[in-house]
């Protein structure tokens, strides 16, 4: 597959330290980002004319041909090796279009996938690598994380950020601070309560609130250290329609932390009986 980029430049300009600087007109913005990322990563050559070639001073993606149709009008043809980049870009473009038309479904798909991926990575480490002999993956737990990430968290986050961007538009410092405070101290506490109680409910634990009671404070403190910097970038740089997807990518790292906290054992409180209660009351009366 060939992608054509038109450039109104001369041959000397093509052999620059950064080929990305000489691209004047690109039809699809998705490819611009991909090209800029891989310019410095993949070894290749810059060809001038139909048969002559000259090494490019900067590493650029795969193979770039420059066909001289006219003296002042050159066409840069990007050849995609194995069509891998073309396939990736096509998928990104299709997903971007799907996300625009169906933002809730698209963000739910991304967030749920990353949520499950975080738990899967945790299980791979704890059950496959650190355990001898290796244990099988706990699929029911993966299903619970899929439900929590796709059908519980995603709709909440989507509607929350939609309301937040509508209520506090812009990226001024004052607006960013307000968004951070609202996000961390208004949204996060209920989300943590929903996580611990919801997981306990799906796990059919005797008490659905005990785990939340014991782990909430430590989890919230860690969330402040993680999410305040992450959400600063979110509100400053990320377009509104991609906010939940961005939060999902950050959540991949955060849920790994959350999964680790979730795996910590709950300290069981001693059961009180009528006899111990009477003895305790009588002992206090003697004092």
Buried (B, 14 or more C-beta within 10 A) or exposed (E): EEBEBBBEBEBEEBBBEBBBEBBEEBEBEBBBEBBBEBBEEBEBBBBBEEEEEBEBEBBBBBBBBBEBEEEEEBBBBBBBEEEEBBEEBBEBBEBBEEBEEEBBBBBBBBBBBBBBBBBBBBBEBBBEEEEEEEEEEBEEBBEBBBBBBBEBBBBBBBEBBBEBBEEBEEEEEEBBEBBBEBBBEEBBBEBBBBBBBBBBEBEEBEEBBBBBBBBBEEBBEBBEEBBBEBBBEBBEEBEBBBBBBBBBBBBBBBBBBBBEBBEEEEEEEEEEEEEEEEEEEEEEEEE
